[in-house]
Amino acid sequence: DPEKPELLKWKAALGSRAYGGPTVAGGKVFVGTNNDQPRNKRDTAKDGDPVDKGVLMCFDEATGNFLWQAVHDKLPSGQVND
């Protein structure tokens, strides 16, 4: 609720789309997103633009600290199967 920011434990920057809801397990939060805001230069084109990929991000449940991500190529059929 934007009117009650005190209820927010933490937030994290994701891509421009998130897929499904977050999954919480073992003290970690897993989120599926796209590569609209790459965290690694490896996932950008030569001109610096993001390469369209699927990303699974992992955060610490208590602090929201970014732990790791797995970046994968998209299926050949494009956005229909994001």
JOBELTA-V532528 format. One record per pair of residues at least 12 apart in sequence whose C-alpha atoms are under 6 Angstrom apart, sorted by the first residue. I is the first residue (numbers start at 1). GAP is how many residues later the second one is. D is the distance in whole Angstrom. If there is no record, write none. Layout:
i:I gap:GAP d:D
i:I gap:GAP d:D
This chain:
i:10 gap:54 d:6
i:15 gap:18 d:6
i:15 gap:19 d:5
i:15 gap:20 d:5
i:15 gap:21 d:4
i:15 gap:22 d:5
i:16 gap:20 d:6
i:17 gap:16 d:6
i:17 gap:17 d:6
i:18 gap:14 d:6
i:18 gap:15 d:4
i:19 gap:13 d:5
i:19 gap:14 d:6
i:27 gap:34 d:5
i:28 gap:31 d:6
i:28 gap:32 d:5
i:28 gap:33 d:5
i:29 gap:29 d:6
i:29 gap:30 d:5
i:29 gap:32 d:6
i:30 gap:27 d:6
i:30 gap:28 d:5
i:31 gap:25 d:6
i:31 gap:26 d:5
i:32 gap:23 d:6
i:32 gap:24 d:5
i:33 gap:22 d:5
i:34 gap:19 d:6
i:34 gap:20 d:5
i:34 gap:21 d:5
i:35 gap:17 d:6
i:35 gap:18 d:5
i:36 gap:14 d:6
i:53 gap:19 d:6
i:53 gap:20 d:5
i:53 gap:21 d:5
i:54 gap:17 d:6
i:54 gap:18 d:5
i:54 gap:20 d:6
i:55 gap:15 d:6
i:55 gap:16 d:5
i:56 gap:13 d:5
i:56 gap:14 d:5
i:57 gap:12 d:4
